Amino acid sequence: MKPPEIDLHLIAPEIILTVFGFLVLLLDVFLSQGKGKRATLEFLSLIGVVNRFLFTLSLMGSTQAGFEGMFISDGFTLFFKILFSSSPS
């Protein structure tokens, strides 16, 4: 029996967004109050969203399946990833 194929490149945008989200939450707790705190958190959030967008663009042009077919990356999936990452919150 062979082990399942794990391709983390397929879920890299979700991993990046999760890691940067947790990082922003942790820094929000530990940074002191001041003018620089909000700017730092905004900049870190922007870096996370841009990295997610770039990793999403690297998946364009191919249809791939991972995690034994439970996760499929195709044009439809990428359209919604780009749509939701560029929409204002």
Protein Blocks (a to p, Z undefined) as FASTA:
>chain_A
ZZddddfklmmmmmmmmmmmmmmmmmmmmpccdfklmmmmmmmmmmmmmmmmmmmmmmgo
iacdeehhlaccdfklmmmmmmmmmpcZZ
